[in-house]
Amino acid sequence: MSYGRVTGEVKRLLQDIVGSENVYDSPEILEKHGLDESPLPPHPPEVVVKPRTTEEVSKILRLAYERRIPVTPQGSRTGLSGGAHPIYGGIALSLDEMNRIVEIDEDNLMAVVEPGVLIMELHEETEKLGLLYPPDPGEESGSLGGNISTNAGGVRGLKYGVTRDYVQGLEAVLPNGEVIQLGGKIVKNSTGYELIDLLIGSEGTLAVVTRAILKLVPKPQYSALLYIPFNSTRDAARAVSEMIRRRVVPFAVEYMPRDAVEVVERYLERRMPDDEHEAYLIVGVEGNSEAEVEWQMETVGEICMKHGAEDAYVADTEARMRELWEGRKCLFEAYKAFWEVDEVDVCVPRSRLPDYVEGAEKIGERHRLRVVVNGHAGDGNVHAIIVKPEEMEREVWLGKLEAIVDDLIHLGLSLGGTVSGEHGLGYTKRKYLVEKVGPVQVELMRAIKNAFDPRGILNPGKILP
């Protein structure tokens, strides 16, 4: 597709919309906004624009639509699939200045937020009021607009679900500048096609979200974490399956191998409760009475010991739980601190977790690369971290990386899984879409894209092959 360029005239028109102080074209800023957390080389835009209001977003998109200039919406750019890369140049539409928590409505249990709000900020403000926004991706500096665009999940997915389950309303701007309102402060809606569900997970290819209404829940009064070492991943997976059969529903069940524990200890410069076994589960339980939490802890401990756990370390104070969560949530950052890495995000049936771990290790051995599988054991969403050997030339690494990512994704598909559980397809994994869903569904998706964006200006080159 042929696109228009960002001329001097277009830059002046953009300055008229948002002010000259919010339009950037220095090489340093352009390169910064040509990157996310994926291993892709930079794709710098021609200009970076930072709107502050829905009206400004509307005017920017109307101008881009008229001139057929590509627009790449961006949040905090923490994605791992190249979704924020301006592949075709054009305008990088940075939404980080639209960062207000507009309202926390305690009567309706809803929060109204702008897309640039960081998820850790919403967690902090809601929990002060005894409320909880359950989605909890590991990257706490990720923006809520980005979470919505990829339908992010995180550690609470087993009990609470994913971002889609908490988006009650959206304000969004179509590529032609039209502003639409979807949903609202309502918990039921059977009024025509549910367009809101098309936008969630669409990775900024259909519209630009400028405001969201998010469902909150009462925060359970008591919680605890258990850190449980096993001698094998298969034993740990069997324990998870029995927890579900016994009707224990932890809010989190996270899997870490020994390799990950040792790297986290090195990164944090402190010990985890145990680092001498092959596999670990971090199990989170919660409730509104101490007795309820105590029963869950005892049941989880009993189940795990039955399936070969060596011990069960309990963190039942805020400080201890925070330390344990820090060890889990910093995992990817820990590897990045010491090596160049990439991460494959697939989702497989819970029962196939040990098959995926074992298969991924064999793939790593075959490619002579270190592969460390970790992730959300409770919902089968696993992350395979691939580590670049320090002595390997970058060109060789990128070639090997493409091959091993392909093998790791196909392993997930062979086990009844899907290409991505929460990171999205973006640019780097779009080629797997046809293989996963088939040509009929892809053509339906193309038709949806064309209906929203007939000129193809919004985040082009993403999702669809």
Disulfide bonds with the S-S distance in Angstrom:
none
